[in-house]
Amino acid sequence: MNRHSTAENAEDAETVKNLNELTDAIIGAAIEVHRALGLGLLESTYEMCLCQELSIRGLRFERQVSIPIEYKGVKLECGYRADLIVHGRVLVEIKAIDSLLPIHEAQLLSYLKLGGWKIGLLINFNVELLKHGVRRRVLGLVEEISL
């Protein structure tokens, strides 16, 4: 292995470490919101409170980010929106539903592909313990976070 490959591998490992730390911080913020509010509220309420908690923790984010679809070289606005993009790198989709279904994970993966992000969190606040409502996905891999 040459030095260039070693440097690239070290850079990749650092990127993964930073992304893991970032997703851990987002999940920690979500846990704090869930502890404070409990379950049974609207998705929009959890989104607003999670934004407040991310701000308190110094994490940059964008809300309701438009995700256009490119069709035959033309970008089309089709109404798709990511709930949150944290530090420009992690897509966060928030739910407040009875249970996460495969369609919700498919939505997350589609948004990742369309937006060019590599990592996403699907967070369902309508659960007794938030760890049961968190799914972490890396484009090309399927993972489940264990808290």
Secondary structure, 3 states (H helix, E strand, C coil): CCHHHHHHHHHHHHHHHHHHHHHHHHHHHHHHHHHHHCCCCCHHHHHHHHHHHHHHCCCCEEEEEECCEEECCEEECCCCEEEEEECCCEEEEEECCCCCCHHHHHHHHHHHHHHCCCEEEEEECCCCCHHHHEEEEECCEECCCCC
